[in-house]
């Protein structure tokens, strides 16, 4: 059986992983949105 501290550490690591995935998703999404917009503004 795990102690409270071990459970908290596992939960914390899970949250850190989710946070990294969120940051990666947002970075990719902003890049995908920005690239076509930038090309359109440069062609004007």
Residue pairs with C-beta under 8 A, 6 or more apart in sequence:
2 10
